[in-house]
């Protein structure tokens, strides 16, 4: 059975992406701090690893062209926040670090969330789910 999950993303400028994600609060994996060929972001309590690779490297091991993130969305990363305030703070940090907020925070029933686009056009969704208000099936 699998033990871990790594999500791999192409980036135009690895150092700028490392700075962006560090500024919004995603720590770099200690093994990748000084590397110029890749970076690992550690996200959440379960420590999901998101690997950042220069575009040429990513194309080399996938054997495919890259998706144009200005024309379409290949993946949407969703992050579970602990509170509405954490949603607001993460979106504020993303915007301050050079990202773009594509969905301002709003409440839809038991969920509160918004979204941002990183420096390379990858979309991230940030949600707080109030389980006490979740509709019962």
ABEGO torsion letter per residue (X at the ends): XBABBBBBBBBABAAAAAAAAAAAGBBBBAAAAABAABBBBBBEAAGBBBBBBBAAAAAAAAGBBBBBAAABBABBBBBBBABAAAAAAAAAAAAAAGBBBABBBBBBEABBBBBBBBAAGBBBBBBBBBAAABBBX
